[in-house]
Amino acid sequence: MRRLIKYLTFADYVVGVFTHKDPQGLLDKFAGKGERINDNRERVDFGENIGWFIDKATSIAYKTTKGTIRYNKKGEAHIVPARP
């Protein structure tokens, strides 16, 4: 594990930066209404800017209205910005 941590950086994990002021409002309005990706995720177009998607290949950040809602086993959810 120590070797793995040595080679991974924060940038390896970051796919976006969520900046919307009301995440709970977005979840209340859009949860369960997106395109299902798998049992734990759905893709949603929120219709307004929710943050920045970071292209790992170029390191360029793009404003985006799209994101994935990710659910855990407890039914809790969070939003991750996705490619515009």
ZIHU-V858495 format. One record per residue. N is the residue number from 1. SS is DSSP state (A for helix, B for strand, O for the rest). PHI is phi in radians with two decimals (none if undefined). D_LAST is the distance of its C-alpha to the last C-alpha in Angstrom with 2 decimals. Layout:
n = (N N)
ss = (SS SS)
phi = (PHI PHI)
d_last = (D_LAST D_LAST)
This chain:
n = (1 2 3 4 5 6 7 8 9 10 11 12 13 14 15 16 17 18 19 20 21 22 23 24 25 26 27 28 29 30 31 32 33 34 35 36 37 38 39 40 41 42 43 44 45 46 47 48 49 50 51 52 53 54 55 56 57 58 59 60 61 62 63 64 65 66 67 68 69 70 71 72 73 74 75 76 77 78 79 80 81 82 83 84)
ss = (O A A A A A A O O A A A O O O B B B O O O O A A A A A A A A O O O O B B B B O O B B B B B O O O O O B B B B B O O O O B B B B B O B B B B B B O O O O O B B B B B O O O)
phi = (none -1.03 -1.12 -1.06 -1.06 -1.04 -1.71 -1.61 -2.10 -0.96 -1.11 -1.18 -1.81 -1.32 -1.94 -3.08 -2.19 -1.48 -2.18 -1.08 -1.38 -2.34 -1.08 -1.12 -1.08 -1.13 -1.11 -1.06 -1.42 -1.98 -1.04 1.47 -1.97 -1.64 -1.46 -1.18 -1.67 -2.75 -1.14 -1.91 -2.44 -2.46 -1.69 -2.36 -1.77 -1.39 1.35 -2.65 -1.07 -1.97 2.70 -2.16 -1.70 -1.91 -1.31 -1.15 -1.22 -1.97 1.12 -1.61 -1.73 -2.15 -1.11 -2.52 -1.79 -1.79 -2.83 -1.97 -1.67 -1.99 -1.93 -1.76 -1.16 -1.49 1.54 -1.35 -2.42 -2.54 -1.93 -2.13 -0.99 -2.18 -0.95 -1.19)
d_last = (34.27 35.26 34.36 30.88 30.25 31.69 29.05 25.89 24.30 22.03 19.24 19.64 18.41 15.75 12.15 11.15 13.14 13.44 15.00 15.40 19.15 19.75 18.28 21.28 20.77 17.25 18.83 21.78 19.87 17.25 18.95 20.10 18.19 15.04 14.91 17.23 16.40 19.85 22.47 20.73 17.01 15.00 11.36 10.82 8.99 11.08 11.16 11.37 10.04 10.73 10.45 9.10 7.39 10.15 10.38 13.89 15.12 14.87 14.72 12.40 10.41 7.35 7.34 4.99 6.64 5.87 8.44 11.50 14.92 17.46 21.13 24.22 27.67 28.85 26.26 24.55 20.78 18.11 14.38 12.13 8.64 6.24 3.83 0.00)
